[in-house]
Amino acid sequence: MPNAKLLPRRLSAGSLPCLIAVIGLVYLLKLVLMTALFSILLAFVLEPLVARLSRIGIPRAAGALFAVVLMVGLAGGLTYFFYSRAVDFATQLPEYSGKTRSELADV
């Protein structure tokens, strides 16, 4: 059979402890793994901007620093904007619930 090498082998009795060990190791290192995966995702997201800045003559390190500072500033601005909107909504929530109850009572 030409495709026999592509078929997966069956799990042997010795592979079960290895599988449990790998799952346990992933569980113990979840914070490190999540940080590494998030940083890889961030690098993929910021790469087009850094490449474009590099093409116009800005050194790659300076472009990467600029991209990270821009991203942190954007994230901070969006957080401040949505936090203030959420606080405004939370302070007006009793008024909205009173209006909703009166409208539902009319129905």
Secondary structure, 3 states (H helix, E strand, C coil): CCCHHHCCCCCCCCHHHHHHHHHHHHHHCHHHHHHHHHHHHHHHHHHHHHHHHHHCCCCHHHHHHHHHHHHHHHHHHHHHHHHHHHHHHHHHHHHHHHHHHHHHHHC
